[in-house]
Amino acid sequence: MEEKSENVMDQIWDRTLELFIKIHDCPDNPKHFDNLVHWLNEDPAHLKAFNELGQIWMATGIALAREIGQPLSDLERDQPPLMMH
């Protein structure tokens, strides 16, 4: 059963990344946003994965900014989750 659960989580993460990349690459395409909203509403695990991906994205941006010496005052402030339910 644990193996099945891991497989489901892998599928959720794969879909999360797919939707995130589509929106990132084509932010003006409303179909991508519609697909994301529909998918997020299907299961609380989808929203959780998307929020976690958002936190990883922000942390990566902060780490890169530190690496190149950019000011981080705005980036490091407490940020609300990307999507709230």
C-alpha positions as a printed NumPy array, in Angstrom:
array([[  0.   ,   0.   ,   0.   ],
       [  2.865,   2.353,   0.766],
       [  4.228,   1.791,  -2.752],
       [  0.856,   2.751,  -4.245],
       [  0.788,   5.906,  -2.138],
       [  4.27 ,   6.873,  -3.339],
       [  3.206,   6.271,  -6.94 ],
       [  0.156,   8.523,  -6.496],
       [  2.321,  11.267,  -4.994],
       [  4.776,  10.946,  -7.885],
       [  1.882,  11.38 , -10.316],
       [  0.634,  14.43 ,  -8.403],
       [  4.091,  16.009,  -8.449],
       [  4.521,  15.242, -12.153],
       [  1.204,  16.938, -12.946],
       [  2.   ,  19.866, -10.633],
       [  5.276,  20.488, -12.435],
       [  3.629,  20.117, -15.838],
       [  0.942,  22.694, -15.05 ],
       [  3.421,  25.066, -13.394],
       [  5.765,  24.956, -16.397],
       [  2.911,  25.535, -18.86 ],
       [  1.78 ,  28.621, -16.948],
       [  5.337,  29.859, -16.544],
       [  6.095,  29.426, -20.247],
       [  2.745,  30.777, -21.553],
       [  1.269,  33.059, -18.866],
       [ -1.198,  34.63 , -21.304],
       [ -2.895,  31.335, -22.169],
       [ -6.158,  31.161, -20.182],
       [ -6.534,  27.446, -20.926],
       [ -3.501,  26.712, -18.741],
       [ -5.027,  28.62 , -15.818],
       [ -8.374,  26.896, -16.308],
       [ -6.656,  23.5  , -16.299],
       [ -4.772,  24.404, -13.128],
       [ -7.855,  25.641, -11.269],
       [ -9.852,  22.573, -12.267],
       [ -7.038,  20.252, -11.208],
       [ -6.453,  22.047,  -7.879],
       [-10.132,  21.679,  -7.018],
       [-10.117,  17.918,  -7.626],
       [ -8.136,  16.972,  -4.525],
       [ -6.608,  18.766,  -1.514],
       [ -3.354,  16.898,  -2.229],
       [ -3.105,  18.777,  -5.527],
       [ -3.288,  22.15 ,  -3.781],
       [ -0.756,  21.015,  -1.189],
       [  1.707,  19.945,  -3.881],
       [  1.224,  23.193,  -5.805],
       [  1.837,  25.276,  -2.667],
       [  4.953,  23.248,  -1.872],
       [  6.227,  23.796,  -5.397],
       [  5.61 ,  27.52 ,  -4.971],
       [  7.639,  27.553,  -1.77 ],
       [ 10.476,  25.712,  -3.53 ],
       [ 10.315,  28.217,  -6.403],
       [ 10.542,  31.182,  -4.001],
       [ 13.344,  29.602,  -1.968],
       [ 15.29 ,  28.953,  -5.147],
       [ 14.863,  32.571,  -6.201],
       [ 16.101,  33.761,  -2.812],
       [ 19.115,  31.434,  -2.971],
       [ 19.987,  32.649,  -6.466],
       [ 19.592,  36.293,  -5.441],
       [ 21.949,  35.722,  -2.513],
       [ 24.434,  34.062,  -4.822],
       [ 24.581,  37.11 ,  -7.096],
       [ 24.371,  39.607,  -4.233],
       [ 20.951,  41.146,  -4.877],
       [ 19.086,  42.745,  -1.953],
       [ 16.595,  40.335,  -0.453],
       [ 14.445,  42.551,   1.743],
       [ 11.317,  42.091,  -0.393],
       [ 11.987,  38.43 ,  -1.178],
       [ 12.547,  37.341,   2.414],
       [  9.438,  38.895,   3.923],
       [  6.808,  36.432,   5.073],
       [  4.822,  35.56 ,   1.98 ],
       [  1.323,  34.044,   2.002],
       [  0.918,  30.695,   0.217],
       [  0.427,  30.855,  -3.531],
       [ -3.095,  29.484,  -3.319],
       [ -5.32 ,  29.333,  -0.279],
       [ -8.309,  27.087,   0.14 ]])
